[in-house]
Amino acid sequence: MPDDYSLTYRVCPTRPQSHQFDVELLIPASARKTLVLCMPAWIPGSYMIRDFARNVTGIRASGASGTLAIVKLDKQTWRLDDVHGDVVVRYQVHAWELTVRSAHLDITHGYFNGPSLLLRVHGFDASPCRLELLAPTAAAYAHWRVATSLRPADVDSQGFGGYLADDYDDLIDHPVEMGKFDLVDFQVQGVPHRMAISGRQQADLDRLARDLRPICEQHAALFGELPIDRYVFLTMVVGDGYGGLEHRFSSSLLCSRGDLPRPPRAGAAADSDTLPSEGYRRFLGLCSHEYFHLWNVKRIRPAVFADQGLEREVHTRLLWAFEGITSYYDDLALVRSGRIDAKSYLELLAETITRVMRNPGRLRQTLAESSFDAWTKFYKQDANAPNAIVSYYGKGALVALALDLIMRRDTGDRCSLDDLMRALWQRYGQSRDGVPERGVEAIASEVSGLDLTDFFAQALDSTDDLNLAELLASVGVGMRLRSSRGDNDTGNVSDVFEPVEPAADIGLRLQPGVAEAQVAAVLDARPARNAGLAPGDVLVAINGLRASPATAGDLLRQAEIGQPLKIHAFRRDELMRFVVTPELAPADTCELCLNPNVSADVLARRAVWLGDAG
């Protein structure tokens, strides 16, 4: 039993082909005669009960007197009685969930996030921990190595061996990747940064380093300091995927293979001066988002998370600030760092506005409610979600935008959201107290000197739409809402607003990527809902013409406003007939433009807002 650290965890990918991690937990002798072990039910940063204990496939314990009886108390908790001397707990975890939140093991790689694998020992939360990572023994895995942000103690050249953590919270905040991966290294303010990329890919790794560095530098400059001594992006590449999760010294990312930058063709010059593709822009935005969390969430955090338990939900109305503000800055950092131009940034902003405007749920759920109910609504969406909820990511980003522009406009450019974030960092970044439930609102008024009571009442506690057009005009950006032009229309940026042809709409959304024209959602108070169509229905004919995933959308859009449509659809195995009368499509698609004819003051404000890219 190691002397220097109170708890030791040994993790071995014993049978990659069976997706099983073997874990050995060594608990030193203490005065406790009873030990209680618990597997977390959720992971910080992802607000849904995931019941990681369901993947524990076997557990046993032994002590000085031999085998110890284990009593299971609930779905995730075990008790050991009559404990004497050192205790060894051995258990197995089935790891077959390829997400940034859980654990995954196969013959190509192993990955785990601490809460999905490492048992908590009650009463030892503040005790130092040691994590020993053992390599698979089969020769087929001799090339495997380890990537993690944990502090190494005694590791071999491939990264297997011992790592140290200050306590249990620190232990589970460093995800681990093992297998074959490529490495991208760069520095930010002298601090080593690394991206480990697993999965098959042929990315331009040099460009990745060139692009990631200025984005990270932009965030560090905003807060005025970089409170880390190392950082690791753990990136898993798949055919189709997207997601991320933040940690204090690292982040876990899941991306589509096509979103990574392609290497230049043989003989061609490097494309570092070209704008990123849409997919690569999305990936850089994901990296930017998780890196901003290094400050906002992992160090500046809600007060209710200061002593959070991981056994049950912890509710806060502040997720709009921690995820929404981060979602605002993730794309803003791309333009401020020069990775994209102003037009590209406005394209991203138009997409965000469009996503929010297209969901009637924004008129039913407030942003504070969306934050508080994330556990049961945002993370457990069903077919009615567009009618019932608003995203605290999307609308939260728009509230951050609105607050930033109000502060710039109404203080004569003396103050901005940047100053609010720096104030939050100075007051709460190194404090365990955390931000009170109304703390962001209070500091925004304090920093700006403005009475923001009415703004926050509307933005957070009502379902009224924000007056974004007026606020964007203060930085020389024109905005209008128009009807959609098709399934792929997510908003756009124009030099001038052209007239919009009226289009028909019945308030129905089709499921993408399926072999049939299946209804994904039916919007409230719209013709499809009034006619009785429902999620899951499969459209087979519209006005006597066959409906398929390729044709159904066009057939519906080409219908005449006010002229009834005859729709045949299967509900389960029953053929049903509906008569739907299309109406004028709603103005729910955002179009933006950079106004060239603005005053010098407005032009200067726009340039500062976008980092001189405006």
C-alpha positions as CSV (number, residue, x, y, z in Angstrom):
1,M,0.0,0.0,0.0
2,P,1.6,3.4,-1.0
3,D,2.5,5.6,1.9
4,D,2.3,9.0,0.3
5,Y,-1.2,8.9,-1.0
6,S,-4.3,7.9,0.9
7,L,-6.1,6.2,-2.0
8,T,-4.7,4.4,-5.0
9,Y,-6.7,3.4,-8.1
10,R,-5.3,0.9,-10.6
11,V,-7.0,0.9,-13.9
12,C,-6.3,-1.8,-16.5
13,P,-7.9,-2.3,-20.0
14,T,-7.8,-6.0,-19.3
15,R,-9.9,-7.2,-22.2
16,P,-10.3,-4.5,-24.9
17,Q,-12.2,-6.9,-27.1
18,S,-14.8,-7.3,-24.3
19,H,-14.9,-3.6,-23.5
20,Q,-14.0,-4.1,-19.9
21,F,-11.9,-2.0,-17.6
22,D,-10.6,-3.7,-14.4
23,V,-10.3,-1.3,-11.5
24,E,-8.5,-2.0,-8.2
25,L,-9.0,0.5,-5.3
26,L,-6.6,0.4,-2.4
27,I,-7.9,2.1,0.8
28,P,-5.4,2.4,3.7
29,A,-6.1,1.4,7.2
30,S,-8.0,4.0,9.3
31,A,-10.2,4.2,12.4
32,R,-13.3,3.6,10.2
33,K,-15.0,0.3,10.8
34,T,-17.5,0.9,8.0
35,L,-16.7,2.1,4.5
36,V,-19.2,3.5,2.0
37,L,-18.4,3.6,-1.7
38,C,-20.4,5.4,-4.4
39,M,-20.2,5.8,-8.1
40,P,-21.2,9.3,-9.3
41,A,-24.6,9.6,-11.1
42,W,-23.6,12.5,-13.3
43,I,-20.5,14.3,-14.5
44,P,-19.7,18.0,-13.9
45,G,-20.5,20.1,-17.1
46,S,-23.2,17.7,-18.3
47,Y,-26.4,18.2,-16.4
48,M,-28.2,14.9,-16.6
49,I,-28.4,11.8,-14.4
50,R,-26.4,9.1,-16.2
51,D,-26.3,6.4,-13.6
52,F,-22.7,5.3,-14.3
53,A,-23.1,2.5,-11.7
54,R,-25.2,0.6,-14.2
55,N,-22.0,-0.3,-16.0
56,V,-20.4,-1.9,-12.9
57,T,-20.5,-5.6,-13.7
58,G,-18.9,-7.1,-10.6
59,I,-17.5,-5.9,-7.3
60,R,-15.7,-7.6,-4.4
61,A,-13.6,-6.5,-1.4
62,S,-10.9,-8.0,0.8
63,G,-9.2,-6.9,4.0
64,A,-6.8,-8.1,6.6
65,S,-9.2,-10.9,7.6
66,G,-10.0,-12.0,4.1
67,T,-13.1,-11.4,2.0
68,L,-15.4,-8.6,3.1
69,A,-19.1,-8.6,2.7
70,I,-20.5,-5.9,0.5
71,V,-24.1,-4.5,1.0
72,K,-25.6,-2.6,-1.8
73,L,-27.6,0.4,-0.4
74,D,-29.0,1.8,-3.6
75,K,-28.4,2.0,-7.3
76,Q,-24.9,3.5,-6.9
77,T,-23.8,2.9,-3.3
78,W,-22.1,0.0,-1.5
79,R,-21.2,-0.5,2.2
80,L,-18.4,-2.5,3.7
81,D,-18.8,-3.5,7.4
82,D,-16.3,-4.8,10.0
83,V,-13.4,-3.2,8.3
84,H,-9.9,-3.8,9.8
85,G,-6.6,-2.7,8.3
86,D,-6.1,-2.0,4.6
87,V,-8.9,-2.7,2.1
88,V,-8.7,-3.7,-1.5
89,V,-11.8,-3.3,-3.7
90,R,-11.8,-4.9,-7.1
91,Y,-14.5,-4.2,-9.7
92,Q,-15.2,-4.3,-13.4
93,V,-16.8,-1.6,-15.6
94,H,-18.3,-2.3,-19.0
95,A,-17.1,0.6,-21.3
96,W,-19.0,0.8,-24.5
97,E,-20.3,4.4,-24.7
98,L,-18.4,6.6,-27.2
99,T,-19.1,10.0,-25.7
100,V,-17.0,12.7,-24.0
101,R,-18.8,12.0,-20.7
102,S,-18.3,8.2,-20.2
103,A,-16.0,5.4,-20.9
104,H,-15.2,3.5,-24.1
105,L,-12.8,0.6,-24.7
106,D,-12.2,-1.6,-27.8
107,I,-9.2,-3.0,-29.7
108,T,-8.4,0.5,-31.1
109,H,-8.3,2.6,-28.0
110,G,-9.4,3.2,-24.4
111,Y,-11.0,6.3,-23.0
112,F,-12.6,7.2,-19.7
113,N,-13.8,10.1,-17.7
114,G,-13.3,9.7,-14.0
115,P,-16.9,9.8,-12.8
116,S,-17.8,6.9,-15.0
117,L,-15.0,4.6,-13.6
118,L,-13.7,5.7,-10.3
119,L,-15.6,5.0,-7.0
120,R,-15.8,7.7,-4.4
121,V,-14.9,6.6,-0.8
122,H,-17.0,8.6,1.7
123,G,-14.9,10.4,4.2
124,F,-11.8,10.5,1.9
125,D,-13.0,13.3,-0.5
126,A,-10.1,15.6,0.6
127,S,-7.5,12.8,0.6
128,P,-4.7,12.8,-2.1
129,C,-5.1,10.1,-4.7
130,R,-2.8,8.1,-7.0
131,L,-4.0,6.7,-10.3
132,E,-2.0,3.9,-11.8
133,L,-2.7,3.2,-15.5
134,L,-1.6,-0.3,-16.6
135,A,-1.1,-1.2,-20.2
136,P,-2.8,-4.1,-21.9
137,T,-0.6,-7.1,-21.8
138,A,-1.2,-8.5,-25.2
139,A,1.5,-7.8,-27.9
140,A,-1.2,-6.3,-30.2
141,Y,-1.3,-3.3,-27.9
142,A,2.4,-2.7,-27.5
143,H,2.1,0.6,-29.5
144,W,-0.5,2.1,-27.1
145,R,0.4,5.2,-25.2
146,V,-1.4,7.6,-22.8
147,A,-2.7,11.2,-23.0
148,T,-4.0,12.9,-20.0
149,S,-3.6,16.2,-18.1
150,L,-3.0,14.4,-14.7
151,R,0.3,15.1,-13.0
152,P,2.7,12.3,-13.8
153,A,4.6,10.7,-10.9
154,D,6.4,7.7,-12.3
155,V,5.4,6.9,-15.9
156,D,7.2,5.1,-18.7
157,S,7.9,6.5,-22.1
158,Q,4.4,5.7,-23.3
159,G,2.7,7.4,-20.4
160,F,1.7,4.2,-18.5
161,G,2.4,4.3,-14.7
162,G,1.5,6.5,-11.8
163,Y,-0.2,9.9,-11.7
164,L,-1.1,12.1,-8.7
165,A,-4.3,14.1,-7.8
166,D,-4.9,16.5,-4.9
167,D,-8.2,14.9,-4.0
168,Y,-11.2,13.0,-5.4
169,D,-12.5,16.1,-7.3
170,D,-9.1,16.6,-8.9
171,L,-8.8,12.9,-9.7
172,I,-12.1,12.7,-11.7
173,D,-11.4,16.0,-13.6
174,H,-8.7,14.6,-15.9
175,P,-10.0,12.3,-18.6
176,V,-7.7,9.6,-20.0
177,E,-7.1,8.5,-23.5
178,M,-5.0,5.4,-24.3
179,G,-4.2,3.9,-27.6
180,K,-2.7,5.2,-30.9
181,F,-3.0,8.9,-31.5
182,D,-1.4,11.9,-33.2
183,L,-0.1,14.8,-31.2
184,V,-0.2,18.5,-31.9
185,D,1.9,20.7,-29.7
186,F,2.0,24.5,-29.2
187,Q,2.5,27.0,-26.5
188,V,0.3,29.8,-25.1
189,Q,2.0,32.4,-22.9
190,G,4.8,29.9,-22.4
191,V,2.4,27.2,-21.2
192,P,2.6,23.8,-23.1
193,H,-0.6,22.9,-24.9
194,R,-1.2,19.6,-26.6
195,M,-4.0,18.0,-28.7
196,A,-4.1,14.2,-28.9
197,I,-6.2,13.0,-31.9
198,S,-7.5,9.5,-31.9
199,G,-9.3,7.8,-34.7
200,R,-8.5,7.6,-38.4
201,Q,-7.8,11.0,-39.9
202,Q,-5.4,12.8,-42.3
203,A,-5.7,16.3,-40.9
204,D,-3.3,19.2,-41.4
205,L,-1.8,19.1,-38.0
206,D,0.5,22.1,-38.6
207,R,-2.5,24.2,-39.4
208,L,-4.4,23.0,-36.3
209,A,-1.5,24.3,-34.2
210,R,-1.4,27.6,-36.1
211,D,-5.1,28.1,-35.6
212,L,-5.6,26.9,-32.1
213,R,-2.8,29.0,-30.6
214,P,-4.2,32.5,-31.4
215,I,-7.7,31.4,-30.3
216,C,-6.4,30.3,-26.9
217,E,-4.3,33.4,-26.7
218,Q,-7.4,35.5,-27.3
219,H,-9.2,34.0,-24.4
220,A,-6.2,34.3,-22.1
221,A,-5.8,38.0,-23.1
222,L,-9.5,38.6,-22.3
223,F,-9.1,37.4,-18.7
224,G,-5.6,38.8,-18.2
225,E,-4.0,35.6,-17.1
226,L,-3.7,31.9,-17.8
227,P,-4.2,29.9,-14.5
228,I,-2.7,26.6,-15.7
229,D,0.7,25.0,-16.3
230,R,-0.5,22.6,-19.0
231,Y,-3.5,21.9,-21.1
232,V,-4.6,18.9,-23.2
233,F,-7.3,18.6,-25.9
234,L,-8.4,15.0,-26.1
235,T,-10.0,14.6,-29.5
236,M,-11.8,11.5,-30.8
237,V,-12.4,11.5,-34.6
238,V,-15.4,9.6,-35.9
239,G,-17.4,9.5,-39.2
240,D,-20.2,11.7,-37.8
241,G,-20.1,13.2,-34.3
242,Y,-19.9,16.4,-32.4
243,G,-19.5,17.2,-28.7
244,G,-17.2,18.5,-25.9
245,L,-16.8,18.6,-22.2
246,E,-14.7,20.9,-20.2
247,H,-12.1,20.2,-17.4
248,R,-9.7,22.3,-15.4
249,F,-6.6,21.4,-17.4
250,S,-8.1,19.7,-20.4
251,S,-11.1,19.1,-22.6
252,S,-12.7,16.1,-24.3
253,L,-13.8,16.6,-27.9
254,L,-15.7,14.4,-30.4
255,C,-15.7,15.5,-34.0
256,S,-16.5,14.4,-37.5
257,R,-13.5,13.4,-39.6
258,G,-14.5,15.9,-42.3
259,D,-14.4,18.8,-39.8
260,L,-10.6,18.6,-39.5
261,P,-8.5,20.7,-41.8
262,R,-7.2,18.9,-44.9
263,P,-3.5,18.9,-45.7
264,P,-2.5,20.9,-48.8
265,R,-2.2,19.0,-52.0
266,A,1.2,18.0,-53.1
267,G,3.1,21.0,-54.4
268,A,0.5,23.5,-53.2
269,A,1.3,26.2,-50.7
270,A,-0.1,25.8,-47.1
271,D,-3.6,27.2,-46.8
272,S,-3.1,29.1,-43.5
273,D,-4.3,32.3,-45.1
274,T,-7.5,30.8,-46.4
275,L,-10.7,30.9,-44.4
276,P,-11.6,27.6,-42.7
277,S,-14.3,25.4,-44.3
278,E,-17.7,25.3,-42.6
279,G,-16.8,22.0,-40.9
280,Y,-13.4,23.2,-39.7
281,R,-14.9,26.4,-38.5
282,R,-17.4,24.4,-36.4
283,F,-14.5,22.4,-34.9
284,L,-12.5,25.5,-34.0
285,G,-15.6,26.9,-32.4
286,L,-15.9,23.7,-30.3
287,C,-12.3,24.0,-29.2
288,S,-12.8,27.6,-28.4
289,H,-15.9,26.9,-26.4
290,E,-14.3,24.2,-24.2
291,Y,-11.2,26.3,-23.7
292,F,-13.2,29.3,-22.5
293,H,-14.7,27.0,-19.9
294,L,-11.2,26.8,-18.4
295,W,-12.2,30.1,-16.7
296,N,-16.0,30.2,-17.0
297,V,-17.4,27.1,-15.3
298,K,-14.3,25.3,-14.1
299,R,-13.1,28.3,-11.9
300,I,-15.9,30.8,-12.1
301,R,-18.8,28.7,-11.2
302,P,-22.3,28.9,-9.5
303,A,-22.2,28.9,-5.8
304,V,-24.4,25.8,-5.6
305,F,-21.7,23.8,-7.4
306,A,-19.0,24.7,-4.8
307,D,-19.8,21.7,-2.7
308,Q,-21.8,19.8,-5.3
309,G,-22.6,16.2,-4.8
310,L,-22.6,13.9,-7.8
311,E,-25.3,11.6,-6.6
312,R,-28.3,13.8,-7.4
313,E,-29.2,16.9,-9.4
314,V,-27.9,20.3,-8.4
315,H,-30.1,23.0,-9.8
316,T,-29.2,26.6,-10.7
317,R,-30.7,29.4,-12.8
318,L,-27.2,30.4,-13.9
319,L,-26.5,28.0,-16.8
320,W,-27.5,30.7,-19.2
321,A,-24.4,32.6,-18.1
322,F,-22.0,29.8,-17.9
323,E,-23.0,28.1,-21.1
324,G,-24.6,31.0,-22.9
325,I,-21.9,33.5,-22.4
326,T,-19.3,30.8,-23.3
327,S,-21.3,30.1,-26.5
328,Y,-21.1,33.8,-27.3
329,Y,-17.4,34.0,-26.9
330,D,-16.5,30.8,-28.6
331,D,-17.3,32.2,-32.1
332,L,-16.4,35.8,-31.2
333,A,-12.9,34.5,-30.4
334,L,-12.5,33.1,-33.9
335,V,-13.0,36.5,-35.5
336,R,-11.1,38.4,-32.8
337,S,-8.1,36.1,-33.3
338,G,-8.2,36.5,-37.1
339,R,-9.2,32.9,-37.8
340,I,-12.4,34.0,-39.6
341,D,-13.5,37.3,-41.1
342,A,-16.4,39.5,-40.0
343,K,-18.7,38.1,-42.7
344,S,-18.1,34.5,-41.5
345,Y,-18.7,35.6,-37.9
346,L,-22.1,37.1,-38.9
347,E,-23.0,33.9,-40.6
348,L,-22.5,32.0,-37.4
349,L,-24.5,34.6,-35.5
350,A,-27.3,34.4,-38.0
351,E,-27.4,30.7,-37.5
352,T,-27.7,31.1,-33.8
353,I,-30.5,33.6,-34.1
354,T,-32.3,31.4,-36.6
355,R,-32.1,28.3,-34.3
356,V,-33.6,30.2,-31.4
357,M,-36.4,31.9,-33.5
358,R,-37.5,28.6,-35.1
359,N,-38.6,27.0,-31.8
360,P,-41.9,28.1,-30.3
361,G,-40.6,26.9,-27.0
362,R,-38.9,30.2,-26.6
363,L,-42.3,31.7,-26.0
364,R,-43.2,29.2,-23.3
365,Q,-40.0,28.7,-21.2
366,T,-37.9,31.5,-19.8
367,L,-34.1,31.4,-19.9
368,A,-33.8,31.0,-16.1
369,E,-36.3,28.1,-16.2
370,S,-34.3,26.5,-19.0
371,S,-31.2,26.7,-16.8
372,F,-32.9,25.3,-13.8
373,D,-34.8,22.5,-15.6
374,A,-31.8,21.4,-17.8
375,W,-31.7,18.0,-16.0
376,T,-35.2,16.9,-17.0
377,K,-35.9,19.0,-20.1
378,F,-32.9,20.2,-22.1
379,Y,-31.0,17.0,-21.7
380,K,-34.0,14.8,-22.1
381,Q,-35.6,16.2,-25.2
382,D,-38.5,14.5,-27.0
383,A,-40.5,15.2,-30.1
384,N,-42.3,18.1,-28.3
385,A,-39.1,19.8,-27.2
386,P,-39.3,22.5,-29.9
387,N,-42.7,23.6,-28.5
388,A,-41.7,23.4,-24.8
389,I,-38.2,24.6,-24.2
390,V,-35.6,27.2,-25.2
391,S,-31.9,26.4,-25.3
392,Y,-29.8,28.1,-22.6
393,Y,-26.9,27.7,-25.0
394,G,-28.5,29.5,-27.9
395,K,-30.7,32.1,-26.2
396,G,-28.0,32.5,-23.6
397,A,-25.6,33.4,-26.3
398,L,-28.0,36.0,-27.6
399,V,-28.6,37.5,-24.2
400,A,-24.8,37.7,-23.8
401,L,-24.6,39.5,-27.2
402,A,-27.4,41.9,-26.2
403,L,-25.8,42.6,-22.9
404,D,-22.4,43.3,-24.5
405,L,-23.9,45.7,-27.1
406,I,-26.0,47.5,-24.4
407,M,-22.9,48.0,-22.2
408,R,-20.9,49.3,-25.2
409,R,-23.6,51.6,-26.5
410,D,-24.9,53.0,-23.2
411,T,-21.5,53.6,-21.6
412,G,-20.0,55.3,-24.6
413,D,-17.8,52.3,-25.2
414,R,-16.3,52.6,-21.7
415,C,-17.4,49.2,-20.7
416,S,-18.3,45.9,-22.3
417,L,-19.0,42.2,-21.5
418,D,-15.3,41.7,-21.4
419,D,-15.1,43.9,-18.3
420,L,-17.9,41.9,-16.7
421,M,-16.0,38.6,-17.3
422,R,-12.8,40.1,-15.9
423,A,-14.7,41.2,-12.8
424,L,-16.2,37.8,-12.3
425,W,-12.8,36.2,-12.7
426,Q,-11.2,38.6,-10.1
427,R,-14.0,38.1,-7.6
428,Y,-14.8,34.4,-8.0
429,G,-12.1,32.8,-10.1
430,Q,-10.0,31.7,-7.2
431,S,-12.8,31.4,-4.6
432,R,-14.7,28.3,-3.6
433,D,-17.7,30.5,-2.7
434,G,-18.9,30.6,-6.3
435,V,-21.3,33.1,-8.0
436,P,-24.7,33.7,-6.2
437,E,-27.8,33.0,-8.2
438,R,-28.2,36.7,-9.1
439,G,-24.5,37.5,-9.0
440,V,-23.9,38.0,-12.7
441,E,-26.7,40.5,-12.9
442,A,-25.4,42.4,-9.9
443,I,-21.8,42.6,-11.1
444,A,-23.0,43.6,-14.6
445,S,-24.7,46.7,-13.1
446,E,-21.8,47.4,-10.8
447,V,-19.2,47.3,-13.5
448,S,-21.1,49.2,-16.1
449,G,-22.9,51.7,-13.8
450,L,-26.1,51.0,-15.7
451,D,-29.5,50.1,-14.3
452,L,-30.0,46.7,-16.0
453,T,-33.0,45.6,-14.0
454,D,-35.4,45.8,-16.8
455,F,-33.1,44.1,-19.3
456,F,-32.5,41.1,-17.1
457,A,-36.2,40.9,-16.2
458,Q,-37.0,40.6,-19.9
459,A,-34.0,38.5,-20.9
460,L,-34.1,35.9,-18.1
461,D,-37.5,35.9,-16.5
462,S,-39.9,36.6,-19.4
463,T,-40.4,34.9,-22.8
464,D,-40.3,38.1,-24.8
465,D,-38.0,38.2,-27.8
466,L,-34.9,40.4,-27.5
467,N,-34.7,43.5,-29.6
468,L,-31.6,42.4,-31.4
469,A,-32.1,44.4,-34.6
470,E,-31.8,47.7,-32.7
471,L,-28.8,46.6,-30.7
472,L,-27.0,45.2,-33.8
473,A,-27.6,48.6,-35.5
474,S,-25.5,50.2,-32.8
475,V,-22.5,48.4,-34.3
476,G,-23.5,48.9,-37.9
477,V,-25.0,45.5,-38.5
478,G,-28.4,45.3,-40.2
479,M,-30.8,42.5,-39.3
480,R,-34.1,41.2,-40.6
481,L,-36.2,38.1,-40.1
482,R,-37.6,36.4,-43.2
483,S,-39.2,33.1,-44.1
484,S,-37.0,30.1,-44.8
485,R,-36.0,29.3,-48.4
486,G,-35.5,25.6,-47.8
487,D,-34.4,22.8,-45.6
488,N,-30.8,23.9,-45.7
489,D,-31.5,27.6,-45.0
490,T,-30.1,28.4,-41.6
491,G,-29.8,32.2,-42.2
492,N,-27.2,34.2,-44.1
493,V,-25.3,37.4,-44.6
494,S,-26.1,39.7,-47.5
495,D,-24.7,42.9,-49.0
496,V,-28.3,44.1,-49.3
497,F,-31.6,42.7,-48.3
498,E,-33.5,41.5,-51.3
499,P,-37.3,41.1,-51.5
500,V,-38.6,37.8,-50.1
501,E,-41.1,35.7,-52.0
502,P,-44.0,34.5,-49.8
503,A,-43.7,30.8,-49.0
504,A,-46.1,28.2,-47.7
505,D,-45.7,26.3,-44.4
506,I,-47.6,23.8,-42.3
507,G,-45.3,23.7,-39.2
508,L,-43.9,20.3,-39.7
509,R,-40.3,19.1,-39.5
510,L,-39.0,15.9,-41.0
511,Q,-36.4,13.6,-39.5
512,P,-33.1,14.0,-41.3
513,G,-30.9,11.0,-42.4
514,V,-33.7,8.4,-42.5
515,A,-35.0,6.3,-45.4
516,E,-38.6,7.5,-45.1
517,A,-40.3,10.9,-44.8
518,Q,-40.8,10.6,-41.1
519,V,-42.2,13.5,-39.0
520,A,-39.7,14.6,-36.4
521,A,-41.8,17.4,-34.8
522,V,-45.1,19.2,-35.2
523,L,-45.2,22.8,-34.1
524,D,-47.9,24.2,-31.8
525,A,-50.8,26.2,-33.3
526,R,-49.7,25.5,-36.9
527,P,-51.7,23.8,-39.7
528,A,-50.1,20.3,-39.3
529,R,-50.9,20.2,-35.6
530,N,-54.4,21.4,-36.2
531,A,-55.0,18.7,-38.8
532,G,-53.8,16.0,-36.4
533,L,-50.4,15.0,-37.8
534,A,-48.0,13.8,-35.1
535,P,-44.3,13.0,-34.6
536,G,-43.4,9.6,-35.9
537,D,-46.0,9.7,-38.8
538,V,-44.5,8.6,-42.1
539,L,-45.6,10.7,-45.1
540,V,-46.3,8.6,-48.2
541,A,-48.2,11.0,-50.5
542,I,-48.9,14.7,-50.7
543,N,-51.7,15.7,-53.1
544,G,-51.4,12.3,-54.8
545,L,-47.6,12.5,-55.3
546,R,-45.2,10.1,-53.6
547,A,-43.5,11.7,-50.6
548,S,-39.9,10.7,-49.9
549,P,-37.1,12.3,-47.8
550,A,-35.9,14.0,-51.0
551,T,-39.2,15.3,-52.2
552,A,-41.5,15.9,-49.2
553,G,-40.0,19.2,-48.1
554,D,-40.3,20.7,-51.6
555,L,-43.8,19.4,-52.1
556,L,-44.9,21.1,-48.9
557,R,-43.1,24.4,-49.7
558,Q,-44.5,24.5,-53.2
559,A,-48.1,24.3,-52.0
560,E,-50.3,27.3,-52.3
561,I,-51.1,29.3,-49.2
562,G,-54.8,28.7,-48.3
563,Q,-55.3,25.8,-50.6
564,P,-55.9,22.5,-48.7
565,L,-53.3,19.7,-49.1
566,K,-54.3,16.0,-48.9
567,I,-51.6,14.1,-47.0
568,H,-51.5,10.4,-46.6
569,A,-49.3,9.0,-43.9
570,F,-48.7,5.8,-41.9
571,R,-49.1,6.0,-38.1
572,R,-47.6,2.8,-36.9
573,D,-49.1,0.3,-39.4
574,E,-52.3,2.3,-40.1
575,L,-52.8,4.4,-43.2
576,M,-54.2,7.8,-42.3
577,R,-55.5,10.8,-44.3
578,F,-55.1,14.4,-43.4
579,V,-56.3,17.7,-44.9
580,V,-53.9,20.5,-44.1
581,T,-54.3,24.1,-45.2
582,P,-50.8,25.8,-45.6
583,E,-50.3,29.3,-44.2
584,L,-47.7,32.0,-44.8
585,A,-44.4,30.8,-43.6
586,P,-43.3,32.6,-40.4
587,A,-40.4,35.1,-40.4
588,D,-38.0,32.9,-38.4
589,T,-34.8,33.0,-40.4
590,C,-32.2,35.6,-39.7
591,E,-30.4,37.6,-42.4
592,L,-27.6,40.0,-41.4
593,C,-25.5,42.6,-43.3
594,L,-22.6,44.8,-42.6
595,N,-23.8,48.3,-43.1
596,P,-21.1,50.4,-44.9
597,N,-22.7,53.8,-44.4
598,V,-22.4,54.3,-40.7
599,S,-20.9,57.0,-38.5
600,A,-17.3,56.9,-37.5
601,D,-18.3,56.2,-33.9
602,V,-20.4,53.2,-34.9
603,L,-17.6,51.9,-37.2
604,A,-15.1,52.2,-34.4
605,R,-17.4,50.4,-31.9
606,R,-17.8,47.6,-34.5
607,A,-14.1,47.3,-35.0
608,V,-13.4,47.0,-31.2
609,W,-16.3,44.6,-30.8
610,L,-14.9,42.3,-33.5
611,G,-11.3,42.8,-32.8
612,D,-10.6,45.2,-35.7
613,A,-12.1,42.7,-38.1
614,G,-15.2,44.8,-38.6
